């Protein structure tokens, strides 16, 4: 069965959504920080901690993680800061 949506690895990082981890105090002084970016095709890239193994056994009913997918966690402050940059529709 073909997927309805497929990630486009040719899309470029276009603009940060919200503020950087450093601006939000979430960087811990390092350069390896969580982030949220809009890509050139309108999709969104999330850089965060891969906690797939920790969550796989306790996903809500009807939720699954594909073999090539990951559960990525970012600080709440990052998605709240990104909200004004995310269109309603």
SEDRENGU-995601 format. One record per residue: y, x, z of N, C-alpha, C, O in turn. Coordinates in steps of 0.001 Angstrom, whole numbers, plus 500000, padded with zeros to 6 digits. Example, Ala and Ser with C-alpha at 12.3 -4.5 7.8 and 13.67 -1.06 7.14 Angstrom:
// SEDRENGU-995601
494310513190507800495500512300507800496700513200507800496681514236508465 497750512850507080498940513670507140500030512900507870501138513409508039 
***
This chain:
// SEDRENGU-995601
498813500846500000500000500000500000501250500891500000501391501763500858 502130500677499065503356501467498959504349501057500043504455499884500399 505056502026500547506089501740501546507307501150500861507617501476499715 507972500300501566509190499686501045510363500667501069511231500630500197 510379501541502072511443502540502204510806503910502326509770504065502973 511411504886501718510958506263501839512174507148502051513202506963501400 512061508101502950513157509035503196513369509909501970512413510330501319 514632510176501665514998511003500518515398512383501015516497512561501539 514524513349500855514805514693501372515887515423500576516310516512500965 516339514835499467517422515446498687518803515030499194519808515616498793 518864514020500075520150513565500613520744514662501503520023515357502218 522055514800501444522766515810502236523401515182503479523634513975503534 523674516027504471524429515578505637525853515296505183526509516174504624 526339514076505418527659513681504930528705513676506047529785514247505891 528381513026507184529365512976508273528665512675509583527674511947509626 529196513246510645528673512977511980529058511553512372530169511101512094 528145510865513009528441509552513579528689509766515065527817510252515786 529862509408515509530209509617516910530793510991517137531518511519516294 530472511571518289531014512872518661529877513864518861528726513471519051 530198515126518816529176516158518991528654516166520425529293515650521342 527481516763520590526899516882521925527807517680522852527900517382524043 528470518684522312529394519488523126530549518629523632530932518725524798 531104517791522756532213516911523156531791515920524235532600515526525074 530524515521524211530014514538525166529418515180526421528958514477527320 529427516507526482528859517194527637527342517167527661526741517286528729 526709517010526500525253516912526414524614518173525840523402518205525630 525409519208525584524880520391524906524302521432525857523481522254525448 524711521408527095524249522421528036524653523825527628524039524809528040 525707523904526802526200525203526376525367525869525294525548527056525022 524454525123524667523633525714523602524053525159522246524840524216522170 523529525742521187523820525255519837522702524345519329522837523748518261 521608524230520070520523523323519686520704522021520452520206521865521567 521424521089519836521843519877520521521433518627519758521226518676518546 521316517518520458521086516253519761522293515890518907523416516301519197 522055515122517857523142514735516967522722513531516145521532513251515999 523712512815515606523487511665514741524373511834513516525585512001513644 523769511792512321524502512032511074524197510979510029523056510536509890 525224510581509295525019509761508106524742510714506947525408511739506801 523758510368506131523419511182504974524159510682503741524728509590503746 524147511479502700524892511143501480524404509849500823525140509244500044 523190509419501122522681508161500557522832506979501517522355505882501228 523497507200502662523720506130503630522682506054504732522904505367505729 521547506740504586520548506773505655521106507565506829522158508193506711 520416507540507952520883508208509159519836509218509623518646508907509680 520284510422509951519422511463510512519729511595512000520891511661512401 518678511631512811518821511794514254518142513093514652516968513311514355 518889513947515324518337515195515847518200515009517348519188514785518048 516979515104517836516746514891519257515420515502519676514844516316518954 514950515112520825513691515622521351512536514790520808512583513560520828 511508515464520327510305514807519845509421514472521041508784515352521620 509389513194521405508571512746522529507472511795522060507031510922522808 507039511974520822506008511116520252504772511065521136504279509981521450 504268512221521540503050512254522350503229511511523668502304510847524136 504399511616524264504651510961525555504723509442525434504401508733526388 505144508927524268505338507495524106504223506784523343504110505562523439 503400507504522592502412506869521723501503505905522473501214504825521957 501053506243523641500143505385524401500794504192525065500097503359525646 502105504086524997502790502975525675503856502317524811504877501848525315 503612502287523513504528501601522603504425500085522802503353499580523137 505519499361522602505472497901522709504514497309521668504243497930520640 504019496138521937503121495458521007503797495308519644504965494928519560 503073495601518607503596495477517257504346496705516759504812496725515620 504467497730517600505167498961517222504134500058517007503227500236517820 504274500779515928503378501905515676504186503063515095505278502871514560 503636504248515210504271505455514683503354505997513597502202506344513858 503879506067512369503088506574511253502756508037511421503381508746512210 501765508483510671501317509869510754502454510858510480502473511954511040 503386510476509631504510511364509298505806510938509981506892511289509522 505699510188511068506873509723511824506844510300513234505803510753513710 507997510279513895508129510788515245509015509861516065509924509232515522 508760509770517364509649509097518297510649510164518747510276511137519403 511919509972518390512957510955518694513915510342519708514401509227519521 514178511068520767515034510584521852516346511358521844516365512583521725 517454510608521976518777511213522112519445510596523342519052509514523776 520438511264523901521140510702525056521845509387524691522349509239523578 521876508457525615522553507180525411524005507390524999524522506669524146 524664508380525605526079508618525308526301508908523823527368508603523289 525319509487523158525483509824521734525472508577520855526280508468519933 524576507642521125524520506434520295525703505525520614526212504845519723 526145505503521862527339504723522224528556505289521501529382504532520992 528674506619521452529801507245520760529731507013519254530766506977518589 528528506855518707528356506640517263528620505194516853528899504933515683 528539504259517780528659502838517472529881502490516618529728501731515661 531085503000516905532240502642516070532115503122514623532770502577513735 531283504133514379531123504667513027530024503949512242529865504190511046 529269503075512900528157502388512258528615500996511833529028500198512675 528547500694510530529012499382510060528152498242510613526969498426510898 528762497068510761528033495894511247527030495381510221525996494821510587 527325495566508962526400495085507921526366496052506774525649495828505798 
***
